Amino acid sequence: MELDLQLAVEADNLPSQAQLESWAALALADRPDAELTIRITDEAESQQLNRDYRGKDKPTNVLSFPFEAPPGIELPLLGDLVICAAVVAREAVEQEKAPMDHWAHMVIHGCLHLIGYDHIDDEDAEEMESLERQLLAQLGIADPYQER
């Protein structure tokens, strides 16, 4: 797997490239040749992208932008994840989670979106969340959806 890391923000306690790669590789285990970009950004950029692409005028934890190759072109490029460092940090505190556990969840969640999973309806959400729980358990991370 090939990961292009873009740091568009300076923040404390960001995961290392190696951590990001290991979490993405876990979610994309059946795609060892996958290529993706993870851009770590601030709230202003996250809010602008969320507003422009999802119609939600607020920053969010992770946005996934799957790459769609032109017909007949095969590329291992999956797309881009944009992760807002401040939102992830704030959510980790609010949800009483270890910051790196929440980062791992956001990377895995975003990667699953890149390969076609979603949580629009209840059935799809349960399938995606179940897979997230399994992958995070392999890292020794508790169920992120468990009520505290």
VOKOLTI-752834 format. One record per residue (C-alpha): residue number from 1; y, x negated, z. Coordinates in nm, 2 decimals, padded with zeros to 4 digits. Last residue first. Layout:
BEGIN
<r i="NUM" py="Y" px="X" pz="Z"/>
...
This chain:
BEGIN
<r i="148" py="00.51" px="02.03" pz="02.75"/>
<r i="147" py="00.37" px="02.23" pz="02.47"/>
<r i="146" py="00.12" px="02.04" pz="02.25"/>
<r i="145" py="00.26" px="01.99" pz="01.90"/>
<r i="144" py="00.27" px="01.61" pz="01.91"/>
<r i="143" py="-00.09" px="01.59" pz="02.02"/>
<r i="142" py="-00.12" px="01.26" pz="02.21"/>
<r i="141" py="-00.10" px="00.92" pz="02.04"/>
<r i="140" py="-00.40" px="00.68" pz="02.07"/>
<r i="139" py="-00.35" px="00.55" pz="01.72"/>
<r i="138" py="-00.66" px="00.73" pz="01.59"/>
<r i="137" py="-00.53" px="01.04" pz="01.78"/>
<r i="136" py="-00.22" px="01.02" pz="01.56"/>
<r i="135" py="-00.43" px="01.06" pz="01.25"/>
<r i="134" py="-00.63" px="01.35" pz="01.39"/>
<r i="133" py="-00.32" px="01.53" pz="01.52"/>
<r i="132" py="-00.15" px="01.49" pz="01.19"/>
<r i="131" py="-00.45" px="01.63" pz="01.01"/>
<r i="130" py="-00.45" px="01.94" pz="01.23"/>
<r i="129" py="-00.07" px="01.98" pz="01.18"/>
<r i="128" py="-00.12" px="01.98" pz="00.81"/>
<r i="127" py="-00.40" px="02.24" pz="00.81"/>
<r i="126" py="-00.23" px="02.46" pz="01.07"/>
<r i="125" py="00.10" px="02.45" pz="00.87"/>
<r i="124" py="-00.07" px="02.54" pz="00.55"/>
<r i="123" py="-00.23" px="02.85" pz="00.72"/>
<r i="122" py="00.09" px="02.94" pz="00.89"/>
<r i="121" py="00.31" px="02.93" pz="00.58"/>
<r i="120" py="00.57" px="02.67" pz="00.48"/>
<r i="119" py="00.40" px="02.38" pz="00.65"/>
<r i="118" py="00.35" px="02.14" pz="00.37"/>
<r i="117" py="00.09" px="01.90" pz="00.23"/>
<r i="116" py="00.13" px="01.76" pz="-00.12"/>
<r i="115" py="00.09" px="01.38" pz="-00.11"/>
<r i="114" py="00.46" px="01.31" pz="-00.02"/>
<r i="113" py="00.45" px="01.58" pz="00.25"/>
<r i="112" py="00.16" px="01.39" pz="00.41"/>
<r i="111" py="00.37" px="01.08" pz="00.40"/>
<r i="110" py="00.66" px="01.25" pz="00.58"/>
<r i="109" py="00.44" px="01.37" pz="00.87"/>
<r i="108" py="00.28" px="01.03" pz="00.90"/>
<r i="107" py="00.62" px="00.86" pz="00.92"/>
<r i="106" py="00.76" px="01.12" pz="01.16"/>
<r i="105" py="00.45" px="01.10" pz="01.38"/>
<r i="104" py="00.47" px="00.72" pz="01.40"/>
<r i="103" py="00.84" px="00.75" pz="01.49"/>
<r i="102" py="00.75" px="01.00" pz="01.76"/>
<r i="101" py="00.49" px="00.76" pz="01.91"/>
<r i="100" py="00.74" px="00.48" pz="01.88"/>
<r i="99" py="01.00" px="00.67" pz="02.09"/>
<r i="98" py="00.75" px="00.76" pz="02.37"/>
<r i="97" py="00.76" px="01.14" pz="02.39"/>
<r i="96" py="00.95" px="01.36" pz="02.64"/>
<r i="95" py="01.04" px="01.62" pz="02.38"/>
<r i="94" py="01.41" px="01.59" pz="02.44"/>
<r i="93" py="01.39" px="01.21" pz="02.46"/>
<r i="92" py="01.18" px="01.17" pz="02.15"/>
<r i="91" py="01.40" px="01.43" pz="01.97"/>
<r i="90" py="01.71" px="01.22" pz="02.04"/>
<r i="89" py="01.56" px="00.90" pz="01.91"/>
<r i="88" py="01.42" px="01.07" pz="01.60"/>
<r i="87" py="01.76" px="01.24" pz="01.54"/>
<r i="86" py="01.95" px="00.91" pz="01.58"/>
<r i="85" py="01.71" px="00.71" pz="01.35"/>
<r i="84" py="01.73" px="00.96" pz="01.06"/>
<r i="83" py="01.43" px="00.91" pz="00.84"/>
<r i="82" py="01.45" px="00.93" pz="00.46"/>
<r i="81" py="01.11" px="00.92" pz="00.30"/>
<r i="80" py="01.08" px="00.83" pz="-00.07"/>
<r i="79" py="00.83" px="00.89" pz="-00.34"/>
<r i="78" py="00.46" px="00.85" pz="-00.42"/>
<r i="77" py="00.48" px="00.56" pz="-00.67"/>
<r i="76" py="00.13" px="00.47" pz="-00.78"/>
<r i="75" py="00.23" px="00.54" pz="-01.14"/>
<r i="74" py="00.05" px="00.73" pz="-01.42"/>
<r i="73" py="00.27" px="00.84" pz="-01.71"/>
<r i="72" py="00.13" px="01.12" pz="-01.94"/>
<r i="71" py="00.39" px="01.38" pz="-01.83"/>
<r i="70" py="00.69" px="01.22" pz="-01.66"/>
<r i="69" py="00.63" px="01.10" pz="-01.31"/>
<r i="68" py="00.73" px="01.32" pz="-01.01"/>
<r i="67" py="00.82" px="01.12" pz="-00.71"/>
<r i="66" py="00.80" px="01.31" pz="-00.38"/>
<r i="65" py="01.12" px="01.32" pz="-00.18"/>
<r i="64" py="01.04" px="01.37" pz="00.19"/>
<r i="63" py="01.31" px="01.42" pz="00.45"/>
<r i="62" py="01.26" px="01.32" pz="00.81"/>
<r i="61" py="01.44" px="01.39" pz="01.14"/>
<r i="60" py="01.71" px="01.62" pz="01.03"/>
<r i="59" py="02.09" px="01.62" pz="01.01"/>
<r i="58" py="02.26" px="01.95" pz="00.97"/>
<r i="57" py="02.39" px="02.16" pz="00.68"/>
<r i="56" py="02.05" px="02.31" pz="00.56"/>
<r i="55" py="02.05" px="02.39" pz="00.19"/>
<r i="54" py="01.74" px="02.19" pz="00.14"/>
<r i="53" py="01.84" px="01.93" pz="-00.12"/>
<r i="52" py="02.22" px="01.90" pz="-00.08"/>
<r i="51" py="02.24" px="02.01" pz="00.28"/>
<r i="50" py="01.95" px="01.79" pz="00.40"/>
<r i="49" py="02.08" px="01.50" pz="00.19"/>
<r i="48" py="02.43" px="01.53" pz="00.34"/>
<r i="47" py="02.30" px="01.58" pz="00.69"/>
<r i="46" py="02.07" px="01.27" pz="00.67"/>
<r i="45" py="02.36" px="01.06" pz="00.53"/>
<r i="44" py="02.59" px="01.17" pz="00.82"/>
<r i="43" py="02.32" px="01.14" pz="01.08"/>
<r i="42" py="02.24" px="00.77" pz="01.01"/>
<r i="41" py="01.97" px="00.63" pz="00.79"/>
<r i="40" py="01.63" px="00.47" pz="00.78"/>
<r i="39" py="01.51" px="00.46" pz="00.42"/>
<r i="38" py="01.13" px="00.45" pz="00.37"/>
<r i="37" py="01.03" px="00.38" pz="00.01"/>
<r i="36" py="00.68" px="00.44" pz="-00.13"/>
<r i="35" py="00.41" px="00.27" pz="-00.32"/>
<r i="34" py="00.04" px="00.38" pz="-00.31"/>
<r i="33" py="-00.23" px="00.14" pz="-00.42"/>
<r i="32" py="-00.45" px="00.21" pz="-00.11"/>
<r i="31" py="-00.44" px="00.59" pz="-00.18"/>
<r i="30" py="-00.72" px="00.73" pz="00.03"/>
<r i="29" py="-00.58" px="00.58" pz="00.35"/>
<r i="28" py="-00.24" px="00.74" pz="00.28"/>
<r i="27" py="-00.17" px="00.87" pz="00.64"/>
<r i="26" py="-00.31" px="00.55" pz="00.79"/>
<r i="25" py="-00.13" px="00.33" pz="00.54"/>
<r i="24" py="00.20" px="00.50" pz="00.63"/>
<r i="23" py="00.15" px="00.43" pz="01.00"/>
<r i="22" py="00.05" px="00.07" pz="00.93"/>
<r i="21" py="00.34" px="00.01" pz="00.70"/>
<r i="20" py="00.60" px="00.15" pz="00.94"/>
<r i="19" py="00.46" px="-00.07" pz="01.22"/>
<r i="18" py="00.47" px="-00.38" pz="01.00"/>
<r i="17" py="00.82" px="-00.30" pz="00.89"/>
<r i="16" py="00.92" px="-00.29" pz="01.25"/>
<r i="15" py="01.00" px="00.03" pz="01.44"/>
<r i="14" py="01.37" px="00.08" pz="01.54"/>
<r i="13" py="01.45" px="00.03" pz="01.90"/>
<r i="12" py="01.82" px="-00.02" pz="01.88"/>
<r i="11" py="02.01" px="00.10" pz="01.58"/>
<r i="10" py="02.19" px="-00.04" pz="01.28"/>
<r i="9" py="02.19" px="00.20" pz="00.99"/>
<r i="8" py="02.11" px="00.19" pz="00.62"/>
<r i="7" py="01.79" px="00.00" pz="00.67"/>
<r i="6" py="01.58" px="00.03" pz="00.35"/>
<r i="5" py="01.21" px="-00.05" pz="00.37"/>
<r i="4" py="01.01" px="-00.08" pz="00.04"/>
<r i="3" py="00.65" px="-00.02" pz="00.13"/>
<r i="2" py="00.35" px="-00.12" pz="-00.08"/>
<r i="1" py="00.00" px="00.00" pz="00.00"/>
